Amino acid sequence: MKTLCCRYSLKHNLKLNLKHRLKHCLKQLLILLACGLIVTGCSEEVDRKRSPLKLLADDNGEFASPSIDNQVVFPQAHAPQKNYRQEWWYLTATLTTEDGQSLASQWTLFRRAVGNKHWYFAHAALADAKSHNTAYRNGREEFGNVKITTEPFSATIDDWQWQSTSTLLPARLVYGSAIGSIPSEADPLIKEKAILTAANNDWQVELNLSTRQDYFLQGENGFSLKHPSLNIASHYYSQPFIEVTGKVYWQGRWQKVTGQAWFDREWASQMLGQDQLGWDWFSLRLNENTALMVFRVRSDSEDYFYASIMARNGEIRSITSDEISLISHNYNQKRNATSSSPYPQSFSLVIAKEGIDIKVKVVNEQQIMRFGIEYFEGMVTFSGSHQGVGFVEMTGYSDN
């Protein structure tokens, strides 16, 4: 701005002396700065009134839209789908330590296009029934800190890495809060370092992931609708039967873990309609050989539901919106004086056709991810017609 202003002044140097020219430039600069502040202030005011989640409802037509005619083809589906605005690779795991402690962990890698630029960011967490620790990474391939390959599949963002020996699984997945500062098990000073690390709440997860099952295509051959009347959808597949071994650095010491993990992969350009407020998504293990996925996209007009039951033998059954009943309980401080969380603490889920009638309960209400769009991601237990553990993801209950 200052350069343009001075160029204008130089054209009139025969009429203005140096002092006047400088005053003129300064005056113009101040005017432009003031206008900029006004525009910025207005923009910030609009942003404050609009939930960040509504970014997922924007559609400017620049990117591809999912279609029922598209085929989800492997292993290409594991690779970035840059014709679409956003996508994620997502894994949750329920873990048991060698001394019997139950833990929940999450790792998610996101990509979002801004114009022709592709930004990657990753969220991770490790929690027990009382505490919840989180970490975050971000970058771009052009910066050199993000690299994704397809065969074998590898996804690296800074010091976090998913490294497969094949197209996706089996794989080794490593992430944590500050991997470089966490002592190795072979370190002779591990006890001294562990005291300092535990005080800093550092943690690390190193998992070995394996499965013998194929991937399950959600919706109609991987075309997953998200709205009752509009063509808002994603391409979506899952693998809920992943066996886990490995170790975690948790509360100042390394511990061996075993457990089960659930992988989801999804890409789209528009994830919500303008009438939609957020979603509740469940991944529940009904028994050793059966997994249930349910989501509800909440709306100020009509909610949209979908569920699928996946069997270890490869079969999947889709369940339509009118066959699902989901009721939230204790979802804000006014209704539940014992909790300050804006998120539901429990749900009643009924799918009568499948003989499912369960009460789902959040284990730890602190399991909230606050990186950009806030969401709840945490371990649940359920009882009733079936008993077990799983995860719930909830969005749209907070403006931040």
Secondary structure in CASP SS format (residue, H / E / C, confidence):
PFRMAT SS
TARGET T0000
AUTHOR 0000-0000-0000
METHOD secondary structure of the structure
MODEL  1
M C 1.00
K H 1.00
T H 1.00
L H 1.00
C H 1.00
C H 1.00
R H 1.00
Y H 1.00
S H 1.00
L H 1.00
K C 1.00
H C 1.00
N C 1.00
L C 1.00
K C 1.00
L C 1.00
N C 1.00
L H 1.00
K H 1.00
H H 1.00
R H 1.00
L H 1.00
K H 1.00
H H 1.00
C H 1.00
L H 1.00
K H 1.00
Q H 1.00
L H 1.00
L H 1.00
I H 1.00
L H 1.00
L H 1.00
A H 1.00
C H 1.00
G H 1.00
L H 1.00
I H 1.00
V H 1.00
T H 1.00
G H 1.00
C H 1.00
S H 1.00
E H 1.00
E H 1.00
V H 1.00
D H 1.00
R H 1.00
K H 1.00
R C 1.00
S C 1.00
P H 1.00
L H 1.00
K H 1.00
L H 1.00
L H 1.00
A H 1.00
D C 1.00
D C 1.00
N C 1.00
G C 1.00
E C 1.00
F C 1.00
A C 1.00
S C 1.00
P C 1.00
S C 1.00
I C 1.00
D C 1.00
N C 1.00
Q C 1.00
V C 1.00
V C 1.00
F C 1.00
P C 1.00
Q H 1.00
A H 1.00
H H 1.00
A C 1.00
P C 1.00
Q C 1.00
K C 1.00
N C 1.00
Y C 1.00
R C 1.00
Q E 1.00
E E 1.00
W E 1.00
W E 1.00
Y E 1.00
L E 1.00
T E 1.00
A E 1.00
T E 1.00
L E 1.00
T E 1.00
T E 1.00
E C 1.00
D C 1.00
G C 1.00
Q C 1.00
S E 1.00
L E 1.00
A E 1.00
S E 1.00
Q E 1.00
W E 1.00
T E 1.00
L E 1.00
F E 1.00
R E 1.00
R E 1.00
A E 1.00
V E 1.00
G C 1.00
N C 1.00
K E 1.00
H E 1.00
W E 1.00
Y E 1.00
F E 1.00
A E 1.00
H E 1.00
A E 1.00
A E 1.00
L E 1.00
A E 1.00
D C 1.00
A C 1.00
K C 1.00
S C 1.00
H E 1.00
N E 1.00
T E 1.00
A E 1.00
Y E 1.00
R E 1.00
N E 1.00
G E 1.00
R C 1.00
E H 1.00
E H 1.00
F H 1.00
G C 1.00
N C 1.00
V E 1.00
K E 1.00
I E 1.00
T E 1.00
T C 1.00
E C 1.00
P C 1.00
F C 1.00
S E 1.00
A E 1.00
T E 1.00
I E 1.00
D C 1.00
D C 1.00
W E 1.00
Q E 1.00
W E 1.00
Q E 1.00
S E 1.00
T C 1.00
S C 1.00
T C 1.00
L C 1.00
L C 1.00
P C 1.00
A E 1.00
R E 1.00
L E 1.00
V E 1.00
Y E 1.00
G E 1.00
S C 1.00
A C 1.00
I H 1.00
G H 1.00
S H 1.00
I C 1.00
P C 1.00
S C 1.00
E C 1.00
A C 1.00
D C 1.00
P C 1.00
L C 1.00
I H 1.00
K H 1.00
E H 1.00
K H 1.00
A H 1.00
I H 1.00
L H 1.00
T H 1.00
A H 1.00
A H 1.00
N C 1.00
N C 1.00
D C 1.00
W C 1.00
Q E 1.00
V E 1.00
E E 1.00
L E 1.00
N E 1.00
L E 1.00
S E 1.00
T C 1.00
R C 1.00
Q C 1.00
D C 1.00
Y C 1.00
F E 1.00
L E 1.00
Q C 1.00
G C 1.00
E E 1.00
N C 1.00
G C 1.00
F E 1.00
S E 1.00
L E 1.00
K C 1.00
H C 1.00
P C 1.00
S C 1.00
L C 1.00
N C 1.00
I C 1.00
A E 1.00
S E 1.00
H E 1.00
Y E 1.00
Y E 1.00
S E 1.00
Q E 1.00
P E 1.00
F E 1.00
I E 1.00
E E 1.00
V E 1.00
T E 1.00
G E 1.00
K E 1.00
V E 1.00
Y E 1.00
W E 1.00
Q C 1.00
G C 1.00
R E 1.00
W E 1.00
Q E 1.00
K E 1.00
V E 1.00
T E 1.00
G E 1.00
Q E 1.00
A E 1.00
W E 1.00
F E 1.00
D E 1.00
R E 1.00
E E 1.00
W E 1.00
A E 1.00
S C 1.00
Q C 1.00
M C 1.00
L C 1.00
G C 1.00
Q C 1.00
D C 1.00
Q E 1.00
L E 1.00
G E 1.00
W E 1.00
D E 1.00
W E 1.00
F E 1.00
S E 1.00
L E 1.00
R E 1.00
L E 1.00
N E 1.00
E C 1.00
N C 1.00
T E 1.00
A E 1.00
L E 1.00
M E 1.00
V E 1.00
F E 1.00
R E 1.00
V E 1.00
R E 1.00
S E 1.00
D C 1.00
S C 1.00
E C 1.00
D C 1.00
Y E 1.00
F E 1.00
Y E 1.00
A E 1.00
S E 1.00
I E 1.00
M E 1.00
A E 1.00
R C 1.00
N C 1.00
G C 1.00
E C 1.00
I E 1.00
R E 1.00
S E 1.00
I E 1.00
T C 1.00
S H 1.00
D H 1.00
E H 1.00
I C 1.00
S E 1.00
L E 1.00
I E 1.00
S E 1.00
H E 1.00
N C 1.00
Y C 1.00
N C 1.00
Q C 1.00
K C 1.00
R C 1.00
N C 1.00
A C 1.00
T C 1.00
S C 1.00
S C 1.00
S C 1.00
P C 1.00
Y C 1.00
P C 1.00
Q C 1.00
S E 1.00
F E 1.00
S E 1.00
L E 1.00
V E 1.00
I E 1.00
A H 1.00
K H 1.00
E H 1.00
G C 1.00
I E 1.00
D E 1.00
I E 1.00
K E 1.00
V E 1.00
K E 1.00
V E 1.00
V C 1.00
N C 1.00
E C 1.00
Q C 1.00
Q C 1.00
I E 1.00
M E 1.00
R C 1.00
F C 1.00
G C 1.00
I C 1.00
E C 1.00
Y E 1.00
F E 1.00
E E 1.00
G E 1.00
M E 1.00
V E 1.00
T E 1.00
F E 1.00
S E 1.00
G E 1.00
S C 1.00
H C 1.00
Q C 1.00
G E 1.00
V E 1.00
G E 1.00
F E 1.00
V E 1.00
E E 1.00
M E 1.00
T E 1.00
G C 1.00
Y C 1.00
S C 1.00
D C 1.00
N C 1.00
END
